[in-house]
Amino acid sequence: MYSINLQSFMVWKLILNKVLLKCEFIARGPHTYITKELTMVKNYTCFFCLIALFTVRGSYSQEIRIFNKEDFDLRGDVKSCLVITDYGKEEYDFDEMGRLTKSVTRYNDYDYDITYYKYGQSQLLEKRLENYRENAFDSATSMAHFYEVDTTNTKIITEKIVSYEKEFLDKNQYFYDTEDRVTRIVRTNNDGTDETIIEYSVYKDEETKTYILNGLQQKSIRTSTRKAKSGSNEKVVLTKKFLNGNPLEATEEIVDASNKLVSTTYFNYDPTTKQFAKTRVVSYTYDETGALSKTVERKDDVESAKEYIYQYDNGEQGNWVKQIITPGNAYTTRRIKYYDFPEETNEE
């Protein structure tokens, strides 16, 4: 078991707290929250968050991402979006370029988390995570991420993470190749230094991306293309996860030509047979607007289905403002504000 100091525990306690409270929101959200590796939040289970909490040195650093309105299933000149669920509220603000500038998670009237994003041209410069409990700012669990870019040779981005109490937590360095792909991530904190190597390989029509942490494989993503029954091309994304270099679980995602997730098959590794065993399959159906309309889960010869019904703010050309999931009639409401840009006029 890896060691863990107080600073690392604080970081992962904050992350775990956010993920646990958001798990239901991710599971219930629109198809964007389900499909994105593809998008915003990957479907890591809370179980693996618990593993990460107690094996911080065993986790590998993630690549830097800039989120935009499309990651939240939003279209048009969206300025802000308030998502109301039965567990709380999510608020998102976007700049005129559609980039996320602020997100708020409200668990109740007194407890909430705020994340701010600051950009310089196309680069993320700063990310601040502020936590409030009983309406009071909690400096002990709040932190700031600062980013610096060095393009002297191939690009290097340095991320420094400090607490609001001016305490150093982490430093991550992201090394890019000439194709602007991250090939190495070096993480330094009070526990020491971790190095994640990201390898890219191509075999026939398959592309594989492999993450190796301190010499041990952590994850691999193999992407290939094949013909669907409809005759169009579809993408097959096989993701395998490892723990301390040992196989743990896998998913196979089928993505159609319009980049929509068609199905996800889940596997657990069986150490007895030394093979991945299928545990369940989830298939996704979309309506003519591209919105998720139905999911079907098959597990142990038992099938369960959910259907999604929407209300829109501007007919089917706008954004959905209410989503109802049947059976159960669970619902999510969105309140969306738009930028009022002046209409362009053509001068003769």
DRENTOR-141423 format. One record per atom (N, C-alpha, C): residue in three letters; x, y, z. Coordinates in steps of 0.2 Angstrom, whole numbers, padded with zeros to 4 digits, always signed. Layout:
BEGIN
ALAXYZ
...
//
This chain:
BEGIN
MET+0004-0006+0000
MET+0000+0000+0000
MET+0004+0006+0000
TYR+0002+0011-0004
TYR+0006+0017-0005
TYR+0005+0022+0001
SER+0010+0026+0003
SER+0009+0030+0009
SER+0005+0036+0006
ILE+0002+0040+0011
ILE-0002+0046+0010
ILE-0001+0051+0015
ASN+0001+0057+0013
ASN+0002+0062+0018
ASN-0005+0066+0019
LEU-0005+0071+0023
LEU-0011+0075+0025
LEU-0013+0079+0019
GLN-0008+0082+0015
GLN-0010+0086+0009
GLN-0013+0082+0004
SER-0010+0076+0003
SER-0013+0071-0002
SER-0020+0069+0000
PHE-0021+0068+0006
PHE-0028+0066+0009
PHE-0033+0071+0008
MET-0031+0077+0009
MET-0035+0083+0008
MET-0037+0084+0001
VAL-0033+0083-0004
VAL-0034+0083-0011
VAL-0040+0078-0013
TRP-0038+0072-0011
TRP-0042+0066-0013
TRP-0049+0066-0009
LYS-0049+0069-0003
LYS-0055+0069+0001
LYS-0060+0074-0003
LEU-0057+0080-0005
LEU-0061+0084-0009
LEU-0064+0081-0015
ILE-0060+0078-0019
ILE-0062+0075-0025
ILE-0067+0070-0024
LEU-0066+0065-0019
LEU-0071+0060-0018
LEU-0077+0063-0016
ASN-0077+0068-0012
ASN-0084+0071-0009
ASN-0088+0074-0015
LYS-0084+0077-0020
LYS-0088+0080-0026
LYS-0090+0074-0030
VAL-0086+0069-0031
VAL-0089+0063-0035
VAL-0094+0059-0032
LEU-0094+0058-0026
LEU-0100+0054-0023
LEU-0106+0058-0023
LEU-0106+0065-0022
LEU-0112+0069-0023
LEU-0115+0070-0030
LYS-0110+0069-0035
LYS-0112+0070-0042
LYS-0114+0063-0045
CYS-0113+0057-0042
CYS-0114+0051-0046
CYS-0121+0050-0048
GLU-0126+0052-0044
GLU-0133+0051-0047
GLU-0134+0056-0052
PHE-0131+0062-0052
PHE-0132+0067-0057
PHE-0129+0065-0064
ILE-0123+0062-0064
ILE-0120+0059-0070
ILE-0124+0053-0073
ALA-0127+0049-0068
ALA-0130+0043-0071
ALA-0137+0045-0074
ARG-0140+0051-0071
ARG-0147+0053-0074
ARG-0146+0058-0079
GLY-0140+0061-0080
GLY-0140+0066-0085
GLY-0142+0064-0092
PRO-0142+0069-0097
PRO-0143+0068-0104
PRO-0138+0064-0107
HIS-0138+0062-0113
HIS-0134+0057-0116
HIS-0127+0059-0116
THR-0126+0066-0116
THR-0119+0069-0116
THR-0115+0066-0110
TYR-0118+0066-0104
TYR-0115+0064-0098
TYR-0113+0056-0098
ILE-0117+0053-0102
ILE-0116+0045-0103
ILE-0111+0044-0108
THR-0110+0048-0113
THR-0106+0045-0119
THR-0099+0048-0119
LYS-0097+0054-0116
LYS-0091+0057-0117
LYS-0085+0054-0114
GLU-0081+0052-0119
GLU-0074+0051-0117
GLU-0070+0057-0120
LEU-0074+0054-0124
LEU-0080+0056-0128
LEU-0083+0062-0125
THR-0082+0064-0119
THR-0085+0070-0117
THR-0082+0072-0110
MET-0087+0074-0105
MET-0085+0077-0100
MET-0082+0073-0094
VAL-0086+0069-0091
VAL-0084+0065-0085
VAL-0084+0058-0087
LYS-0079+0054-0086
LYS-0079+0047-0087
LYS-0082+0043-0082
ASN-0085+0038-0083
ASN-0089+0034-0079
ASN-0085+0030-0074
TYR-0080+0033-0070
TYR-0077+0030-0065
TYR-0082+0029-0059
THR-0082+0023-0056
THR-0087+0021-0051
THR-0084+0024-0045
CYS-0089+0025-0040
CYS-0087+0027-0033
CYS-0082+0022-0030
PHE-0082+0016-0031
PHE-0078+0011-0029
PHE-0070+0013-0030
PHE-0069+0015-0036
PHE-0062+0017-0038
PHE-0060+0023-0035
CYS-0065+0028-0034
CYS-0063+0034-0030
CYS-0061+0032-0023
LEU-0064+0027-0020
LEU-0062+0025-0014
LEU-0055+0022-0014
ILE-0053+0018-0019
ILE-0047+0015-0020
ILE-0042+0021-0021
ALA-0044+0026-0025
ALA-0039+0032-0026
ALA-0038+0036-0019
LEU-0043+0036-0015
LEU-0042+0040-0009
LEU-0036+0037-0005
PHE-0036+0030-0004
PHE-0031+0027+0000
PHE-0025+0024-0004
THR-0025+0026-0010
THR-0019+0024-0014
THR-0017+0030-0019
VAL-0016+0035-0016
VAL-0015+0041-0020
VAL-0009+0041-0024
ARG-0003+0038-0022
ARG+0003+0038-0026
ARG+0002+0033-0031
GLY-0004+0029-0031
GLY-0005+0024-0036
GLY-0009+0026-0042
SER-0011+0033-0041
SER-0016+0035-0047
SER-0011+0039-0052
TYR-0014+0039-0058
TYR-0010+0043-0063
TYR-0013+0049-0065
SER-0009+0054-0066
SER-0012+0061-0068
SER-0016+0061-0074
GLN-0021+0065-0074
GLN-0025+0066-0080
GLN-0023+0071-0085
GLU-0024+0071-0091
GLU-0023+0076-0096
GLU-0027+0082-0095
ILE-0025+0088-0097
ILE-0028+0094-0096
ILE-0034+0095-0101
ARG-0040+0097-0099
ARG-0045+0098-0103
ARG-0048+0105-0102
ILE-0051+0107-0108
ILE-0055+0113-0108
ILE-0062+0111-0109
PHE-0067+0113-0105
PHE-0074+0111-0106
PHE-0078+0116-0109
ASN-0082+0115-0114
ASN-0086+0120-0117
ASN-0094+0117-0117
LYS-0098+0121-0120
LYS-0105+0120-0119
LYS-0108+0114-0122
GLU-0104+0111-0127
GLU-0106+0105-0130
GLU-0105+0099-0126
ASP-0100+0100-0121
ASP-0099+0094-0116
ASP-0105+0094-0111
PHE-0110+0099-0111
PHE-0116+0099-0107
PHE-0122+0098-0111
ASP-0121+0096-0117
ASP-0127+0095-0121
ASP-0131+0101-0122
LEU-0127+0107-0124
LEU-0130+0113-0125
LEU-0128+0116-0132
ARG-0133+0119-0135
ARG-0132+0122-0142
ARG-0134+0129-0142
GLY-0131+0133-0146
GLY-0133+0140-0147
GLY-0128+0144-0143
ASP-0130+0151-0142
ASP-0126+0156-0138
ASP-0128+0156-0131
VAL-0126+0150-0128
VAL-0128+0149-0121
VAL-0124+0153-0116
LYS-0126+0157-0112
LYS-0123+0161-0107
LYS-0122+0157-0100
SER-0128+0154-0098
SER-0128+0150-0092
SER-0133+0145-0092
CYS-0132+0140-0088
CYS-0137+0134-0087
CYS-0137+0132-0080
LEU-0143+0132-0077
LEU-0145+0130-0071
LEU-0148+0123-0071
VAL-0145+0118-0068
VAL-0148+0111-0068
VAL-0151+0109-0062
ILE-0157+0108-0061
ILE-0161+0106-0055
ILE-0162+0099-0055
THR-0160+0095-0050
THR-0161+0088-0049
THR-0164+0087-0042
ASP-0166+0081-0040
ASP-0169+0080-0033
ASP-0163+0080-0028
TYR-0157+0080-0030
TYR-0152+0080-0024
TYR-0149+0087-0023
GLY-0150+0091-0028
GLY-0147+0098-0028
GLY-0147+0102-0034
LYS-0142+0106-0035
LYS-0142+0110-0041
LYS-0135+0111-0044
GLU-0135+0111-0051
GLU-0128+0112-0054
GLU-0129+0119-0058
GLU-0124+0123-0058
GLU-0124+0129-0061
GLU-0118+0130-0066
TYR-0119+0132-0072
TYR-0113+0132-0077
TYR-0114+0139-0080
ASP-0108+0143-0081
ASP-0107+0149-0084
ASP-0102+0148-0090
PHE-0104+0151-0096
PHE-0099+0150-0102
PHE-0098+0157-0104
ASP-0092+0158-0107
ASP-0090+0164-0110
ASP-0093+0164-0117
GLU-0091+0170-0121
GLU-0094+0171-0128
GLU-0091+0166-0133
MET-0086+0162-0131
MET-0083+0157-0135
MET-0086+0150-0134
GLY-0090+0150-0128
GLY-0093+0144-0126
GLY-0089+0140-0121
ARG-0084+0143-0119
ARG-0080+0139-0114
ARG-0083+0140-0107
LEU-0082+0134-0103
LEU-0084+0135-0096
LEU-0080+0139-0092
THR-0083+0144-0088
THR-0079+0149-0084
THR-0081+0148-0077
LYS-0087+0145-0075
LYS-0088+0144-0068
LYS-0093+0138-0068
SER-0092+0134-0063
SER-0097+0129-0061
SER-0099+0129-0053
VAL-0105+0128-0052
VAL-0107+0128-0045
VAL-0111+0122-0043
THR-0109+0118-0038
THR-0113+0112-0036
THR-0116+0114-0029
ARG-0123+0114-0029
ARG-0126+0116-0023
ARG-0130+0110-0020
TYR-0127+0108-0014
TYR-0130+0102-0011
TYR-0136+0104-0007
ASN-0136+0110-0004
ASN-0142+0113-0001
ASN-0141+0120+0000
ASP-0145+0124+0004
ASP-0144+0131+0004
ASP-0138+0133+0007
TYR-0134+0129+0011
TYR-0129+0131+0015
TYR-0122+0128+0013
ASP-0122+0122+0009
ASP-0116+0119+0007
ASP-0116+0119-0001
TYR-0110+0121-0003
TYR-0109+0122-0011
TYR-0102+0122-0012
ASP-0100+0120-0019
ASP-0093+0121-0021
ASP-0093+0125-0028
ILE-0088+0129-0028
ILE-0088+0134-0034
ILE-0081+0132-0038
THR-0081+0132-0044
THR-0075+0131-0048
THR-0075+0136-0053
TYR-0069+0140-0053
TYR-0068+0146-0058
TYR-0063+0143-0063
TYR-0064+0145-0070
TYR-0059+0144-0075
TYR-0057+0151-0078
LYS-0050+0152-0079
LYS-0048+0158-0082
LYS-0043+0156-0088
TYR-0044+0159-0093
TYR-0041+0157-0100
TYR-0037+0163-0102
GLY-0032+0161-0106
GLY-0028+0166-0110
GLY-0027+0164-0117
GLN-0031+0167-0121
GLN-0032+0165-0128
GLN-0035+0158-0128
SER-0031+0153-0131
SER-0034+0146-0131
SER-0032+0141-0125
GLN-0028+0144-0120
GLN-0025+0140-0115
GLN-0028+0142-0108
LEU-0029+0136-0104
LEU-0032+0137-0098
LEU-0026+0139-0093
LEU-0027+0145-0090
LEU-0022+0148-0086
LEU-0023+0146-0078
GLU-0029+0146-0076
GLU-0030+0145-0069
GLU-0037+0142-0068
LYS-0037+0138-0063
LYS-0043+0134-0060
LYS-0043+0135-0053
ARG-0049+0137-0050
ARG-0049+0138-0043
ARG-0055+0134-0040
LEU-0054+0130-0035
LEU-0060+0126-0032
LEU-0061+0129-0025
GLU-0067+0132-0024
GLU-0068+0135-0018
GLU-0074+0131-0015
ASN-0074+0129-0009
ASN-0079+0125-0005
ASN-0082+0129+0001
TYR-0088+0129+0001
TYR-0092+0133+0006
TYR-0096+0128+0010
ARG-0096+0128+0017
ARG-0099+0124+0021
ARG-0103+0128+0027
GLU-0109+0127+0028
GLU-0113+0131+0032
GLU-0112+0138+0030
ASN-0112+0140+0024
ASN-0112+0146+0021
ASN-0105+0150+0023
ALA-0100+0146+0025
ALA-0094+0149+0027
ALA-0088+0146+0022
PHE-0084+0150+0020
PHE-0078+0148+0015
PHE-0074+0143+0019
ASP-0072+0138+0016
ASP-0068+0133+0019
ASP-0061+0133+0016
SER-0056+0137+0018
SER-0050+0137+0015
SER-0046+0131+0016
ALA-0047+0127+0021
ALA-0043+0121+0022
ALA-0044+0116+0016
THR-0050+0116+0013
THR-0051+0111+0007
THR-0051+0114+0000
SER-0050+0121+0000
SER-0051+0124-0006
SER-0044+0125-0009
MET-0043+0125-0016
MET-0037+0125-0019
MET-0037+0129-0026
ALA-0031+0130-0028
ALA-0030+0134-0035
ALA-0025+0130-0039
HIS-0027+0130-0045
HIS-0022+0127-0050
HIS-0020+0132-0055
PHE-0013+0133-0056
PHE-0010+0138-0060
PHE-0006+0134-0066
TYR-0007+0137-0072
TYR-0004+0133-0078
TYR+0001+0138-0081
GLU+0007+0135-0083
GLU+0012+0139-0087
GLU+0014+0135-0093
VAL+0014+0138-0099
VAL+0016+0135-0105
VAL+0023+0137-0107
ASP+0027+0132-0109
ASP+0034+0133-0112
ASP+0034+0130-0119
THR+0035+0134-0124
THR+0035+0131-0131
THR+0042+0132-0134
THR+0047+0133-0130
THR+0054+0134-0132
THR+0055+0128-0137
ASN+0054+0122-0135
ASN+0055+0116-0140
ASN+0048+0113-0141
THR+0047+0107-0139
THR+0040+0104-0139
THR+0037+0107-0133
LYS+0030+0107-0133
LYS+0026+0110-0128
LYS+0027+0107-0121
ILE+0028+0111-0116
ILE+0027+0108-0109
ILE+0023+0113-0105
ILE+0018+0110-0102
ILE+0013+0114-0098
ILE+0015+0111-0090
THR+0016+0116-0086
THR+0017+0115-0079
THR+0011+0117-0075
GLU+0008+0113-0071
GLU+0002+0114-0067
GLU+0005+0114-0060
LYS+0003+0120-0056
LYS+0005+0120-0049
LYS-0001+0120-0045
ILE-0002+0116-0040
ILE-0008+0116-0036
ILE-0006+0118-0029
VAL-0010+0123-0026
VAL-0008+0125-0020
VAL-0015+0126-0016
SER-0015+0126-0009
SER-0021+0127-0006
SER-0022+0134-0004
TYR-0028+0136-0002
TYR-0029+0143-0001
TYR-0026+0145+0005
GLU-0023+0141+0009
GLU-0019+0142+0015
GLU-0011+0143+0013
LYS-0010+0143+0006
LYS-0003+0144+0003
LYS+0001+0138+0004
GLU-0002+0132+0005
GLU+0002+0126+0006
GLU+0003+0122-0001
PHE+0009+0120-0003
PHE+0010+0117-0009
PHE+0007+0110-0009
LEU+0003+0108-0014
LEU+0000+0101-0014
LEU+0003+0097-0019
ASP+0003+0099-0026
ASP+0005+0095-0031
ASP+0008+0100-0037
LYS+0013+0097-0041
LYS+0015+0100-0047
LYS+0015+0094-0052
ASN+0012+0096-0058
ASN+0011+0091-0063
ASN+0014+0095-0069
GLN+0019+0091-0073
GLN+0021+0093-0079
GLN+0019+0089-0085
TYR+0016+0092-0090
TYR+0014+0088-0096
TYR+0018+0089-0102
PHE+0021+0084-0104
PHE+0026+0085-0110
PHE+0022+0082-0116
TYR+0023+0086-0122
TYR+0019+0085-0128
TYR+0024+0083-0133
ASP+0022+0079-0138
ASP+0026+0078-0144
ASP+0025+0083-0150
THR+0028+0082-0156
THR+0027+0087-0161
THR+0020+0086-0164
GLU+0016+0081-0162
GLU+0009+0081-0165
GLU+0004+0083-0159
ASP+0007+0087-0154
ASP+0003+0090-0149
ASP-0001+0085-0145
ARG+0002+0079-0144
ARG-0001+0074-0140
ARG+0003+0073-0133
VAL+0000+0072-0127
VAL+0004+0071-0121
VAL+0007+0065-0121
THR+0014+0064-0120
THR+0017+0058-0120
THR+0020+0057-0113
ARG+0020+0061-0109
ARG+0023+0060-0102
ARG+0020+0065-0097
ILE+0019+0063-0091
ILE+0016+0067-0086
ILE+0020+0066-0079
VAL+0023+0071-0077
VAL+0027+0070-0071
VAL+0024+0074-0065
ARG+0022+0070-0060
ARG+0019+0073-0054
ARG+0023+0073-0048
THR+0024+0079-0045
THR+0028+0079-0039
THR+0024+0082-0033
ASN+0025+0079-0027
ASN+0022+0082-0021
ASN+0026+0080-0015
ASN+0023+0080-0009
ASN+0027+0079-0003
ASN+0029+0071-0002
ASP+0025+0067-0006
ASP+0026+0060-0006
ASP+0032+0058-0010
GLY+0034+0062-0015
GLY+0039+0060-0020
GLY+0037+0062-0027
THR+0039+0058-0032
THR+0038+0059-0039
THR+0035+0053-0042
ASP+0030+0054-0046
ASP+0027+0049-0050
ASP+0028+0051-0058
GLU+0029+0046-0062
GLU+0029+0047-0069
GLU+0025+0043-0073
THR+0020+0046-0077
THR+0016+0043-0081
THR+0018+0043-0088
ILE+0019+0038-0092
ILE+0021+0037-0099
ILE+0015+0036-0103
ILE+0014+0039-0108
ILE+0008+0038-0112
ILE+0011+0036-0119
GLU+0010+0030-0121
GLU+0012+0027-0127
GLU+0007+0027-0132
TYR+0008+0028-0139
TYR+0004+0028-0144
TYR+0006+0023-0149
SER+0002+0018-0152
SER+0004+0013-0156
SER-0001+0012-0161
VAL+0000+0010-0167
VAL-0004+0008-0173
VAL-0003+0001-0175
TYR-0008-0003-0176
TYR-0007-0009-0179
TYR-0013-0010-0184
LYS-0012-0011-0190
LYS-0017-0011-0195
LYS-0022-0005-0194
ASP-0028-0006-0193
ASP-0033-0001-0192
ASP-0035+0000-0185
GLU-0030-0002-0180
GLU-0031-0001-0173
GLU-0026+0004-0170
GLU-0029+0009-0166
GLU-0024+0014-0163
GLU-0025+0012-0155
THR-0019+0012-0152
THR-0019+0010-0145
THR-0016+0016-0141
LYS-0019+0018-0136
LYS-0016+0023-0131
LYS-0015+0019-0124
THR-0009+0019-0122
THR-0007+0015-0116
THR-0004+0020-0110
TYR-0007+0020-0104
TYR-0004+0024-0099
TYR+0000+0019-0094
ILE+0006+0021-0093
ILE+0010+0017-0088
ILE+0013+0021-0083
LEU+0011+0020-0077
LEU+0013+0024-0071
LEU+0019+0020-0067
ASN+0024+0023-0067
ASN+0030+0021-0063
ASN+0032+0014-0065
GLY+0031+0012-0072
GLY+0033+0006-0074
GLY+0027+0001-0074
LEU+0021+0003-0071
LEU+0016-0002-0071
LEU+0010+0001-0076
GLN+0007-0004-0080
GLN+0002-0002-0084
GLN-0005+0000-0080
GLN-0008+0006-0081
GLN-0014+0008-0078
GLN-0020+0008-0082
LYS-0019+0009-0089
LYS-0025+0009-0093
LYS-0023+0009-0100
SER-0027+0006-0104
SER-0026+0006-0111
SER-0032+0007-0115
ILE-0032+0011-0121
ILE-0038+0013-0125
ILE-0036+0011-0132
ARG-0040+0006-0134
ARG-0039+0003-0141
ARG-0045+0005-0145
THR-0044+0009-0151
THR-0049+0012-0155
THR-0048+0009-0162
SER-0054+0006-0165
SER-0054+0003-0171
SER-0060+0005-0175
THR-0060+0004-0181
THR-0066+0005-0185
THR-0068-0001-0189
ARG-0075-0002-0189
ARG-0078-0007-0193
ARG-0084-0005-0196
LYS-0087-0010-0201
LYS-0093-0008-0204
LYS-0099-0010-0200
ALA-0104-0006-0199
ALA-0110-0007-0195
ALA-0115-0011-0200
LYS-0120-0013-0197
LYS-0125-0017-0201
LYS-0129-0012-0206
SER-0129-0006-0204
SER-0132-0001-0209
SER-0127+0001-0215
GLY-0121-0002-0215
GLY-0116+0000-0220
GLY-0111+0005-0219
SER-0113+0010-0214
SER-0108+0015-0212
SER-0103+0013-0207
ASN-0098+0017-0206
ASN-0093+0015-0202
ASN-0095+0016-0194
GLU-0092+0012-0190
GLU-0093+0013-0183
GLU-0087+0012-0179
LYS-0086+0016-0174
LYS-0080+0015-0170
LYS-0081+0011-0164
VAL-0076+0007-0163
VAL-0075+0002-0157
VAL-0070+0004-0152
VAL-0072+0006-0146
VAL-0067+0009-0141
VAL-0067+0004-0135
LEU-0061+0000-0135
LEU-0060-0005-0129
LEU-0055-0002-0124
THR-0058+0000-0118
THR-0054+0002-0113
THR-0053-0003-0107
LYS-0047-0004-0106
LYS-0045-0009-0100
LYS-0042-0005-0095
LYS-0044-0007-0089
LYS-0041-0003-0083
LYS-0037-0009-0079
PHE-0031-0006-0075
PHE-0027-0011-0072
PHE-0026-0008-0065
LEU-0025-0012-0060
LEU-0023-0010-0053
LEU-0016-0013-0051
ASN-0011-0009-0050
ASN-0005-0011-0049
ASN-0002-0015-0054
GLY-0004-0014-0061
GLY-0002-0018-0066
GLY-0006-0024-0068
ASN-0011-0026-0064
ASN-0015-0032-0065
ASN-0021-0030-0068
PRO-0024-0034-0073
PRO-0030-0032-0076
PRO-0036-0032-0071
LEU-0041-0027-0071
LEU-0046-0026-0067
LEU-0053-0026-0070
GLU-0054-0022-0075
GLU-0060-0021-0078
GLU-0060-0018-0085
ALA-0065-0019-0089
ALA-0064-0016-0096
ALA-0071-0014-0098
THR-0071-0010-0103
THR-0078-0008-0106
THR-0076-0008-0114
GLU-0082-0009-0118
GLU-0081-0009-0125
GLU-0087-0004-0127
GLU-0085+0001-0130
GLU-0090+0006-0132
GLU-0091+0006-0140
ILE-0097+0006-0143
ILE-0098+0006-0150
ILE-0101+0013-0151
VAL-0098+0017-0156
VAL-0099+0024-0157
VAL-0101+0024-0165
ASP-0107+0027-0166
ASP-0109+0027-0173
ASP-0106+0033-0177
ALA-0107+0033-0184
ALA-0104+0038-0188
ALA-0105+0045-0186
SER-0111+0047-0182
SER-0112+0053-0180
SER-0110+0055-0173
ASN-0105+0050-0171
ASN-0102+0051-0164
ASN-0106+0050-0158
LYS-0111+0046-0159
LYS-0116+0044-0153
LYS-0115+0037-0151
LEU-0115+0036-0144
LEU-0114+0030-0141
LEU-0120+0025-0143
VAL-0118+0020-0146
VAL-0123+0015-0147
VAL-0124+0010-0142
SER-0119+0007-0139
SER-0119+0002-0134
SER-0113+0002-0130
THR-0113+0000-0123
THR-0107-0001-0119
THR-0108-0008-0116
THR-0102-0012-0117
THR-0102-0018-0114
THR-0097-0018-0108
TYR-0099-0020-0102
TYR-0094-0020-0096
TYR-0092-0027-0095
PHE-0085-0027-0093
PHE-0082-0033-0091
PHE-0078-0033-0084
ASN-0078-0038-0081
ASN-0073-0039-0075
ASN-0068-0044-0076
TYR-0062-0043-0074
TYR-0057-0048-0075
TYR-0058-0054-0070
ASP-0058-0060-0073
ASP-0058-0066-0069
ASP-0051-0069-0068
PRO-0048-0069-0062
PRO-0041-0071-0062
PRO-0041-0079-0062
THR-0046-0082-0062
THR-0046-0090-0062
THR-0045-0092-0070
THR-0049-0089-0074
THR-0049-0090-0081
THR-0044-0086-0085
LYS-0041-0080-0081
LYS-0037-0075-0084
LYS-0040-0072-0090
GLN-0046-0071-0090
GLN-0050-0068-0096
GLN-0055-0062-0093
PHE-0057-0058-0097
PHE-0062-0053-0095
PHE-0069-0056-0097
ALA-0073-0056-0091
ALA-0080-0059-0092
ALA-0085-0053-0092
LYS-0089-0054-0097
LYS-0095-0049-0098
LYS-0100-0049-0092
THR-0101-0043-0090
THR-0106-0043-0084
THR-0113-0040-0086
ARG-0112-0035-0091
ARG-0119-0032-0093
ARG-0118-0028-0099
VAL-0123-0026-0103
VAL-0123-0023-0109
VAL-0128-0017-0108
VAL-0127-0011-0110
VAL-0132-0006-0110
VAL-0132-0003-0118
SER-0138-0003-0121
SER-0138+0000-0127
SER-0142+0007-0127
TYR-0141+0011-0132
TYR-0144+0018-0132
TYR-0147+0019-0139
THR-0153+0022-0138
THR-0157+0024-0144
THR-0158+0032-0144
TYR-0158+0035-0150
TYR-0159+0042-0150
TYR-0165+0044-0155
ASP-0168+0050-0153
ASP-0173+0052-0158
ASP-0170+0056-0164
GLU-0175+0058-0168
GLU-0173+0062-0174
GLU-0169+0068-0173
THR-0169+0071-0167
THR-0165+0077-0165
THR-0158+0075-0163
GLY-0157+0069-0161
GLY-0151+0067-0158
GLY-0151+0066-0151
ALA-0157+0067-0148
ALA-0157+0067-0140
ALA-0158+0059-0138
LEU-0155+0057-0133
LEU-0156+0051-0130
LEU-0164+0049-0129
SER-0166+0044-0132
SER-0173+0043-0131
SER-0175+0036-0127
LYS-0170+0032-0127
LYS-0171+0025-0123
LYS-0164+0022-0122
THR-0164+0019-0116
THR-0158+0014-0114
THR-0161+0008-0112
VAL-0157+0002-0114
VAL-0159-0004-0112
VAL-0153-0008-0109
GLU-0154-0010-0103
GLU-0148-0014-0099
GLU-0150-0021-0099
ARG-0145-0025-0101
ARG-0146-0032-0100
ARG-0140-0035-0096
LYS-0143-0039-0090
LYS-0138-0042-0086
LYS-0141-0048-0083
ASP-0137-0053-0083
ASP-0140-0060-0081
ASP-0146-0062-0084
ASP-0147-0061-0090
ASP-0153-0063-0094
ASP-0159-0059-0091
VAL-0158-0053-0088
VAL-0163-0049-0086
VAL-0163-0042-0089
GLU-0168-0040-0092
GLU-0168-0033-0096
GLU-0172-0028-0093
SER-0169-0022-0093
SER-0173-0016-0090
SER-0172-0010-0095
ALA-0177-0007-0096
ALA-0177-0001-0100
ALA-0179+0005-0097
LYS-0177+0011-0100
LYS-0178+0018-0097
LYS-0180+0022-0104
GLU-0185+0026-0103
GLU-0186+0030-0109
GLU-0186+0038-0107
TYR-0184+0042-0111
TYR-0182+0049-0110
TYR-0187+0053-0114
ILE-0190+0058-0110
ILE-0195+0063-0113
ILE-0193+0070-0112
TYR-0193+0074-0117
TYR-0190+0081-0116
TYR-0195+0086-0118
GLN-0194+0092-0115
GLN-0197+0098-0116
GLN-0192+0103-0118
TYR-0193+0107-0124
TYR-0188+0111-0126
TYR-0190+0119-0126
ASP-0185+0123-0126
ASP-0186+0130-0125
ASP-0187+0134-0131
ASN-0186+0131-0137
ASN-0187+0134-0144
ASN-0189+0128-0149
GLY-0194+0124-0147
GLY-0195+0118-0151
GLY-0189+0114-0151
GLU-0189+0109-0155
GLU-0184+0104-0156
GLU-0178+0107-0158
GLN-0178+0113-0160
GLN-0171+0116-0163
GLN-0168+0119-0157
GLY-0171+0120-0151
GLY-0168+0123-0145
GLY-0164+0118-0141
ASN-0164+0120-0134
ASN-0161+0115-0129
ASN-0167+0113-0125
TRP-0166+0107-0123
TRP-0171+0104-0118
TRP-0170+0107-0111
VAL-0176+0109-0109
VAL-0177+0112-0102
VAL-0180+0107-0097
LYS-0183+0102-0099
LYS-0185+0097-0094
LYS-0184+0090-0097
GLN-0182+0085-0093
GLN-0181+0078-0095
GLN-0184+0074-0090
ILE-0188+0070-0092
ILE-0192+0065-0088
ILE-0190+0058-0090
ILE-0188+0054-0085
ILE-0186+0047-0086
ILE-0191+0042-0084
THR-0194+0038-0088
THR-0199+0033-0086
THR-0196+0026-0087
PRO-0198+0021-0082
PRO-0203+0022-0077
PRO-0199+0025-0071
GLY-0203+0028-0066
GLY-0201+0031-0061
GLY-0202+0039-0061
ASN-0203+0041-0067
ASN-0204+0048-0068
ASN-0199+0053-0064
ALA-0193+0051-0064
ALA-0187+0055-0062
ALA-0186+0061-0067
TYR-0185+0067-0064
TYR-0185+0072-0069
TYR-0179+0077-0067
THR-0176+0080-0073
THR-0171+0085-0072
THR-0174+0091-0076
THR-0173+0097-0073
THR-0175+0104-0076
THR-0169+0108-0077
ARG-0169+0111-0083
ARG-0163+0116-0084
ARG-0166+0123-0086
ARG-0163+0128-0083
ARG-0165+0135-0084
ARG-0159+0138-0088
ILE-0160+0140-0094
ILE-0155+0142-0098
ILE-0155+0149-0100
LYS-0150+0153-0100
LYS-0149+0160-0102
LYS-0145+0160-0108
TYR-0146+0165-0113
TYR-0142+0166-0119
TYR-0139+0173-0119
TYR-0134+0173-0123
TYR-0131+0179-0125
TYR-0135+0183-0130
ASP-0136+0189-0129
ASP-0140+0193-0134
ASP-0136+0197-0139
PHE-0133+0193-0143
PHE-0128+0196-0148
PHE-0132+0200-0154
PRO-0130+0206-0156
PRO-0133+0209-0161
PRO-0133+0205-0168
GLU-0138+0205-0171
GLU-0139+0202-0178
GLU-0134+0205-0183
GLU-0131+0200-0187
GLU-0126+0203-0192
GLU-0131+0205-0198
THR-0129+0211-0200
THR-0132+0214-0206
THR-0127+0214-0212
ASN-0130+0212-0218
ASN-0126+0212-0224
ASN-0126+0219-0227
GLU-0120+0222-0228
GLU-0120+0229-0231
GLU-0119+0228-0239
GLU-0123+0231-0242
GLU-0122+0231-0250
GLU-0117+0235-0252
//
